[in-house]
Every structure is written in structure tokens, then in C-alpha cells.
Amino acid sequence: MGTWIDFKQLREQLDLGDVLRHYGVQLKANAAGQHHGRCPLPGHPKDNTSLSFSANLRKKIWRCFSCGGSGNVLDLGVLLEGGNPKNPDDVRRVAILLRDRFLGGYKAVAPSNVKTVVKRKNVPDNVTPREAMEKSATNSTTKELVNAPLDFALKNLSNEHAYFRKHGFLPATIEHFGLGYCTKGMFAGRIAIPIHNREGQLVGYTGKLTDEFEVTAEQPEYLWPGTRKHNGVKYVFDRSQILYHAHCIEQDATDLVVVQSPESAWWVWQAGFPYVVAIMAEAPSPAQSALIVQMVRRTGRVWTLTDGNKAGDRCAHDILEDVGTKRFCSWLRLTSGRPEDRTPEELAAMLEWKV
């Protein structure tokens, strides 16, 4: 590859999640989709156990609320490679490294400050770990499938858990969304929520805690499936490519309500407004914004009903910016709480269609 590099284009093309994983940074997402973990920056106290590092994978920015570091995906790479983001030579060196590593010409070279463990099964003793990694990367035949339809469904889910009664969800709502309390597996102790693609195929589940007071950085409100490998195939679940409940919305909708969480979608649906989708995050991805536009007819309207907090306000602004140039958009702003905190009568007053 050539020596010239477009830094702006590189920042747009790099995946912050891939970069973080490569450097061994482990993060967990909260209910809003913001990722938190221990700060990986050089100079940060090594005995630090607080989850002070925060990353927005969609906007490709990060910040540590403890040491004060912040920046974009390229800045992070420079720091983790022992450079200075204000030094042009360091930025150029790491930019080329990241470009070749993640966007083409990749060779599996370990970062300077991270130990790399290589399984040496069937590897001759005279082969170094780096050579083994490069050979493995060259010979890899792993196929990656994103949001592939599942060949199974969770069974023995209880639709009579106290959570449903406490929050006022009716049997018809529970049945429509396929909800149930799970007692086994990764979603044990949570409400299992099936997620379908636009064609109605089951592509994954998320699990919601039944008690909001149990939510912590280590135990998020919503637990999302991770990546799994089976028979040489890598299965990836990416909720940023899906709109929750979109498979129940007819094409060319006249009106569409957009909320953030699945629970908000249940409540709006139960209040008598079936044309509702959830982005399942703190902000819409470009793919989700495109799906919203595709689902609503040119003369249709998009009603944004986000949470009544700063994250919800930012989400509404993003939807208005991404969708508003192509479809009529209206922000039904909440000053506090979530849509599910409003009574059906209050929602009806806010969402009454003026046709």
C-alpha cells in the first residue's frame, strides 16, 4: 500500500470496537448502549478497578473520567502504541499501522504493550509466536455471518412473572412480543426478548433485568448476545443493523413511532399505537436511520419518543438530523422518565394522529 494516508477517512472507516478488542480492552454496554470498562491508557494506575473508561462505538469517541484522557479512534491507537496524538510522526506511524491491520494488508503483529498468547498446537518448536500468528491469519477460513437466523428458540419461558403484572403489561402484549421469564442459560433471571429481522426471522435474544435497582456497570439492564463460533463459522449479532419490532410494520407506513428500548415499544404498542420500533441503543446507527426512511412512505411521518434525559435528547437530535431531511419528523419530547412511565391516556394525547 502507498505511504499517503487520509486521516479523516481512516477515522471514518475504522471500527472502534475492533480496535478495542485487538488491544485487549474489555467493555460492557449499559442499557443505553454506552460501553464502559477499565481504562487501558498508559500511565493510568495499574491497580485501578473502577470502570472509568467510556466509549461510544457509533460516534467512535472515548473518554476516561478518571485520568481525563479522551479522543477519537485514531488517538486511542496512538496512545496504546506508546505514541503522542499531538506528534505528527507518531500519528502517521500508527495510522499506517491501523490501516494495514484493519483495512487491508493485515499481518497479525501484536501491539507493543499487550501480551499475545498463541496456542502452539501442531506448531513446530522452532516457529516463533509471531510467525504462528501470521500463519494462522493467512490460513484462516472462518466465515462471518451477521444476524443470521437462529436454528433454535428458547423454551420453557414463563409469561406469568410478577414483572409483567408490576409494570402493567397485558397478556396480549406479552404474547405479541413473545416475552417470557428465563430461568436457565445466559438470560437466567431476566425477561427473554426475541429479536427478528425485517423478514420476521428470529436472529437473537436480549435479556432484561426484572428489577431496575439491580442495574450496575457489571450487570446492565439489557444483556445482549455475543459472538459465537460453530463449525468454522463466526456468528455475530449486531443490533445496530436491526430495528426492534420492524417485522410487524407494513411497508410504506403512514406514521411510525421510534423509541429507544424494547420496553418502551411494548408500552406504546399496548397503548394502541402498533406502528412502533425501537433502536435498542442510545442513538440510531446509519443503517437504522436508513431503515426508518425505507419503512415510511414519502408523505408519512416519523414520531420520535425518546427517553427524557440527556441521552434521549441526543438520540432525538440524531434521528432528526439523519431522517428529517427525507421524511417529516416530530420530536415528542419528554422532560423526564421514559415512555413507559406515561399513562396510556397521556401517550394517546401525545401521539394522536392529526390526519
C-alpha positions as CSV (number, residue, x, y, z in Angstrom):
1,M,0.0,0.0,0.0
2,G,1.1,3.6,-0.6
3,T,2.6,5.9,2.1
4,W,0.0,8.7,1.7
5,I,-3.0,8.4,4.1
6,D,-6.2,10.3,4.6
7,F,-6.6,10.6,8.4
8,K,-10.2,11.8,8.3
9,Q,-11.2,8.9,6.0
10,L,-9.3,6.4,8.2
11,R,-11.2,7.6,11.3
12,E,-14.5,7.1,9.5
13,Q,-13.5,3.6,8.3
14,L,-12.0,2.2,11.4
15,D,-14.3,0.3,13.8
16,L,-13.7,1.4,17.4
17,G,-15.0,-1.9,18.7
18,D,-12.5,-3.9,16.6
19,V,-9.6,-1.6,17.7
20,L,-10.5,-2.0,21.4
21,R,-10.8,-5.8,21.1
22,H,-7.5,-6.0,19.4
23,Y,-5.8,-4.2,22.2
24,G,-7.5,-6.4,24.8
25,V,-9.8,-3.8,26.2
26,Q,-12.9,-5.4,27.7
27,L,-16.0,-3.3,27.9
28,K,-19.6,-3.8,28.8
29,A,-22.6,-2.0,27.4
30,N,-25.2,-0.4,29.6
31,A,-28.9,-0.1,28.8
32,A,-28.3,3.0,26.6
33,G,-25.6,1.3,24.6
34,Q,-22.7,3.2,26.1
35,H,-19.7,1.0,26.7
36,H,-17.7,1.1,30.0
37,G,-14.6,-0.6,31.3
38,R,-11.2,-0.2,33.0
39,C,-9.0,2.4,31.4
40,P,-6.3,0.9,29.1
41,L,-4.3,4.1,28.7
42,P,-0.6,4.1,29.5
43,G,0.1,5.9,32.8
44,H,-3.3,5.0,34.3
45,P,-3.0,3.4,37.8
46,K,-2.5,-0.3,37.2
47,D,-4.4,-1.2,40.4
48,N,-7.4,0.8,39.3
49,T,-10.6,-1.2,39.4
50,S,-13.1,1.5,38.5
51,L,-15.0,1.4,35.2
52,S,-14.0,4.9,34.3
53,F,-13.4,4.3,30.6
54,S,-16.4,5.1,28.4
55,A,-16.7,4.5,24.6
56,N,-19.3,5.4,22.1
57,L,-18.8,2.8,19.3
58,R,-21.2,4.6,16.9
59,K,-19.5,8.0,17.2
60,K,-16.1,6.4,17.6
61,I,-15.1,8.5,20.5
62,W,-13.9,7.6,24.0
63,R,-13.1,9.2,27.4
64,C,-11.7,8.2,30.8
65,F,-13.4,10.1,33.6
66,S,-10.5,9.3,35.9
67,C,-7.4,10.2,34.1
68,G,-9.1,12.7,31.8
69,G,-8.0,11.2,28.5
70,S,-10.3,11.5,25.5
71,G,-10.3,11.4,21.8
72,N,-11.2,9.5,18.6
73,V,-10.3,6.0,17.4
74,L,-7.0,7.1,15.9
75,D,-6.0,9.0,19.1
76,L,-6.6,5.8,21.1
77,G,-4.5,3.7,18.7
78,V,-1.6,6.2,19.0
79,L,-1.7,6.1,22.8
80,L,-1.9,2.4,23.0
81,E,1.1,2.1,20.7
82,G,3.1,4.3,23.0
83,G,2.8,7.5,20.9
84,N,1.7,11.0,21.4
85,P,-1.5,12.1,19.5
86,K,0.0,15.6,19.1
87,N,3.1,14.3,17.4
88,P,2.5,14.2,13.6
89,D,5.2,11.4,13.2
90,D,3.5,9.2,15.8
91,V,0.1,9.8,14.3
92,R,1.3,8.9,10.8
93,R,3.1,5.8,12.0
94,V,0.1,4.4,13.9
95,A,-2.3,5.5,11.2
96,I,-0.5,3.4,8.7
97,L,-0.3,0.5,11.2
98,L,-4.0,0.6,11.9
99,R,-4.9,1.0,8.2
100,D,-2.8,-2.1,7.2
101,R,-4.1,-4.0,10.2
102,F,-7.8,-3.4,9.9
103,L,-8.5,-2.2,6.4
104,G,-6.1,-4.3,4.3
105,G,-2.7,-5.8,4.0
106,Y,-3.2,-7.1,7.5
107,K,-0.4,-9.0,9.3
108,A,-1.1,-10.2,12.8
109,V,1.5,-8.1,14.6
110,A,0.9,-7.8,18.4
111,P,0.7,-4.3,19.9
112,S,3.7,-3.3,21.8
113,N,2.0,-3.1,25.3
114,V,-0.2,-6.2,25.1
115,K,0.9,-9.8,25.7
116,T,-0.2,-12.1,22.9
117,V,-1.0,-15.7,23.8
118,V,-0.6,-18.1,20.9
119,K,-1.8,-21.7,21.0
120,R,1.1,-23.8,19.8
121,K,-0.9,-26.9,19.0
122,N,0.7,-28.6,16.0
123,V,3.3,-25.8,15.7
124,P,7.0,-26.8,15.4
125,D,9.2,-25.7,18.3
126,N,11.3,-23.6,16.0
127,V,8.4,-21.4,15.0
128,T,8.0,-18.2,16.9
129,P,4.6,-17.0,18.3
130,R,4.6,-14.1,15.8
131,E,5.2,-16.5,12.9
132,A,2.4,-18.8,14.2
133,M,0.0,-15.8,14.4
134,E,0.9,-14.7,10.8
135,K,0.5,-18.2,9.5
136,S,-2.9,-18.6,11.3
137,A,-4.1,-15.3,9.9
138,T,-3.1,-16.2,6.4
139,N,-4.7,-19.7,6.5
140,S,-7.8,-18.6,8.3
141,T,-11.0,-19.7,6.6
142,T,-13.5,-18.6,9.2
143,K,-16.7,-17.3,7.6
144,E,-18.6,-14.5,9.4
145,L,-22.3,-14.2,9.4
146,V,-24.1,-11.1,10.9
147,N,-27.6,-11.5,12.3
148,A,-28.0,-15.0,10.8
149,P,-31.4,-16.6,11.6
150,L,-31.3,-18.9,14.6
151,D,-31.9,-22.6,14.3
152,F,-33.4,-22.8,17.9
153,A,-35.8,-20.9,20.1
154,L,-35.7,-20.5,23.9
155,K,-38.2,-22.8,25.6
156,N,-40.0,-23.0,29.0
157,L,-40.3,-19.2,29.3
158,S,-42.8,-18.1,31.9
159,N,-45.3,-15.4,30.8
160,E,-46.7,-15.1,34.3
161,H,-43.8,-13.5,36.1
162,A,-44.6,-10.7,38.6
163,Y,-42.6,-8.3,36.5
164,F,-45.4,-8.2,33.9
165,R,-48.1,-7.5,36.5
166,K,-46.0,-4.9,38.3
167,H,-45.4,-2.9,35.0
168,G,-48.9,-3.4,33.7
169,F,-48.2,-5.4,30.6
170,L,-51.3,-7.4,29.4
171,P,-51.3,-11.0,28.2
172,A,-51.9,-9.8,24.6
173,T,-48.8,-7.7,24.7
174,I,-46.7,-10.5,26.2
175,E,-47.9,-12.9,23.5
176,H,-47.4,-10.4,20.7
177,F,-43.8,-9.7,21.6
178,G,-43.1,-13.4,22.6
179,L,-41.8,-12.4,26.1
180,G,-41.1,-14.7,28.9
181,Y,-39.1,-15.0,32.1
182,C,-36.0,-17.2,31.7
183,T,-34.6,-19.5,34.4
184,K,-31.6,-21.1,32.6
185,G,-28.7,-20.1,30.5
186,M,-27.2,-16.6,30.0
187,F,-30.5,-14.9,30.4
188,A,-31.4,-16.6,33.7
189,G,-33.3,-14.2,36.0
190,R,-34.2,-11.9,33.1
191,I,-37.1,-11.4,30.7
192,A,-36.1,-13.1,27.4
193,I,-36.9,-10.9,24.4
194,P,-36.8,-12.4,20.9
195,I,-35.4,-10.2,18.1
196,H,-36.4,-10.6,14.5
197,N,-35.0,-9.2,11.3
198,R,-37.2,-7.3,8.8
199,E,-38.3,-10.5,7.2
200,G,-39.5,-11.9,10.5
201,Q,-36.7,-14.4,11.1
202,L,-35.5,-14.9,14.7
203,V,-31.9,-13.7,14.8
204,G,-31.3,-13.3,18.5
205,Y,-32.5,-12.6,22.1
206,T,-31.8,-10.0,24.6
207,G,-32.4,-10.3,28.4
208,K,-33.9,-7.6,30.5
209,L,-33.4,-7.4,34.3
210,T,-36.7,-7.5,36.2
211,D,-35.5,-5.1,38.9
212,E,-34.1,-1.7,37.8
213,F,-32.4,-1.3,41.2
214,E,-30.1,-4.3,40.3
215,V,-28.6,-2.5,37.3
216,T,-24.9,-1.9,37.6
217,A,-22.0,-1.4,35.2
218,E,-21.3,-5.2,35.6
219,Q,-24.9,-6.1,35.3
220,P,-26.6,-4.0,32.6
221,E,-30.3,-3.6,32.3
222,Y,-30.2,-5.3,28.9
223,L,-27.9,-8.2,28.2
224,W,-27.0,-8.7,24.5
225,P,-25.7,-11.9,22.8
226,G,-22.1,-12.0,22.0
227,T,-20.1,-13.5,19.1
228,R,-20.0,-17.3,18.8
229,K,-18.2,-19.8,16.6
230,H,-19.6,-23.1,15.3
231,N,-18.2,-25.4,12.7
232,G,-15.8,-22.8,11.3
233,V,-18.4,-20.1,11.1
234,K,-18.3,-16.9,13.2
235,Y,-21.9,-15.8,14.1
236,V,-22.1,-12.1,15.0
237,F,-25.2,-10.4,16.5
238,D,-25.2,-6.7,15.6
239,R,-28.3,-4.8,16.9
240,S,-27.3,-1.6,15.1
241,Q,-28.4,-3.3,11.8
242,I,-31.9,-4.0,13.1
243,L,-35.0,-2.1,14.3
244,Y,-36.8,-4.0,17.0
245,H,-40.4,-4.8,16.0
246,A,-39.9,-3.7,12.4
247,H,-41.0,-7.1,11.2
248,C,-44.5,-6.3,12.4
249,I,-44.7,-3.0,10.5
250,E,-46.1,-2.9,7.0
251,Q,-44.0,-1.3,4.3
252,D,-44.9,2.4,3.4
253,A,-46.2,3.1,6.9
254,T,-48.1,6.4,7.3
255,D,-46.9,7.0,10.8
256,L,-44.1,5.4,12.7
257,V,-43.1,5.9,16.4
258,V,-39.4,5.5,17.2
259,V,-38.4,4.7,20.8
260,Q,-35.1,3.6,22.3
261,S,-35.8,0.4,24.3
262,P,-37.9,-2.7,23.7
263,E,-39.9,-2.0,26.9
264,S,-40.9,1.4,25.6
265,A,-42.0,-0.3,22.4
266,W,-44.2,-2.7,24.4
267,W,-45.9,0.1,26.3
268,V,-46.5,2.2,23.2
269,W,-47.9,-0.8,21.3
270,Q,-50.2,-1.6,24.3
271,A,-51.4,2.0,24.4
272,G,-52.9,1.5,20.9
273,F,-50.1,2.6,18.6
274,P,-48.9,-0.6,16.9
275,Y,-46.6,1.2,14.4
276,V,-43.6,1.4,16.8
277,V,-40.0,0.4,16.6
278,A,-37.0,0.6,19.0
279,I,-33.4,1.3,18.1
280,M,-32.2,-0.6,21.2
281,A,-29.4,1.9,21.8
282,E,-28.6,5.4,22.9
283,A,-28.5,6.6,19.3
284,P,-29.6,5.3,15.9
285,S,-26.9,3.8,13.6
286,P,-26.8,4.9,9.9
287,A,-28.3,1.6,9.0
288,Q,-31.2,2.1,11.4
289,S,-31.9,5.6,10.1
290,A,-32.0,4.2,6.6
291,L,-34.4,1.5,7.6
292,I,-36.7,4.1,9.2
293,V,-36.8,6.1,5.9
294,Q,-37.5,2.9,3.9
295,M,-40.4,1.9,6.2
296,V,-42.2,5.2,6.0
297,R,-43.9,6.5,2.8
298,R,-42.7,9.8,1.4
299,T,-45.8,11.6,2.7
300,G,-45.6,9.7,6.1
301,R,-44.4,10.9,9.4
302,V,-41.8,9.8,12.0
303,W,-42.6,10.5,15.7
304,T,-39.6,10.4,17.9
305,L,-40.4,9.5,21.5
306,T,-37.0,9.1,23.3
307,D,-36.2,9.0,27.0
308,G,-36.5,12.2,29.0
309,N,-32.8,12.6,29.7
310,K,-29.6,13.9,28.0
311,A,-29.1,10.6,26.2
312,G,-32.6,10.7,24.9
313,D,-32.3,14.3,23.8
314,R,-29.1,13.4,21.9
315,C,-30.8,10.4,20.3
316,A,-33.8,12.6,19.2
317,H,-31.4,15.1,17.6
318,D,-29.6,12.3,15.8
319,I,-32.9,11.0,14.4
320,L,-34.0,14.4,13.3
321,E,-30.6,15.0,11.6
322,D,-30.4,11.6,9.9
323,V,-34.1,11.1,9.0
324,G,-35.6,14.7,8.9
325,T,-34.1,15.6,5.5
326,K,-36.0,12.7,3.9
327,R,-39.2,12.3,6.0
328,F,-41.4,14.5,8.2
329,C,-40.1,14.2,11.8
330,S,-41.6,15.4,15.0
331,W,-39.9,15.1,18.4
332,L,-42.4,14.4,21.2
333,R,-40.1,15.5,23.9
334,L,-40.2,14.0,27.4
335,T,-38.8,16.2,30.2
336,S,-38.2,13.2,32.5
337,G,-38.7,9.4,32.6
338,R,-39.4,7.1,29.8
339,P,-42.4,6.5,27.6
340,E,-43.5,3.6,29.8
341,D,-43.8,6.0,32.7
342,R,-46.7,7.7,31.0
343,T,-50.3,6.5,31.2
344,P,-52.0,5.2,28.1
345,E,-54.1,8.4,28.1
346,E,-51.0,10.6,28.2
347,L,-49.5,8.7,25.4
348,A,-52.7,9.0,23.4
349,A,-52.7,12.7,23.8
350,M,-49.1,12.9,22.6
351,L,-49.4,10.5,19.7
352,E,-52.9,11.4,18.4
353,W,-52.5,11.5,14.6
354,K,-53.6,14.7,13.0
355,V,-54.6,13.4,9.6
